[in-house]
Amino acid sequence: MNNPTNTPKTSRFTVNSTMLECLTADPSLGMVLMRDFHLGGCRNCGFNPQDSIATVASQNGIPTDRLLAAMNRES
């Protein structure tokens, strides 16, 4: 997206945001998690909603910065 005022873009979520906070703020992230990372669709790929983005990334072998970017819809 174009930023005409050249102000820094701030991310909604941080590595310390819980999955519950993220999914409550943007329910469509569930689809992103399943499509891009196979997370949250079944018992084997589930996560605790109170876990942070960093914890979920670490537990599933996903680079934290990659998961965070996907959660914030950054390219």
LINVENKA-V402134 format. One line per field, one symbol per residue. psi: psi as a letter, one per 20 degrees, with the letter a starting at -180 (. if undefined). A space follows every 10 residues. Layout:
psi->???
This chain:
psi->qpnhikqppq qgqrhiqqhg gghghnhihh ggggghilpj irhhjrqphi qrgggggghj kppghggggh hjlq.
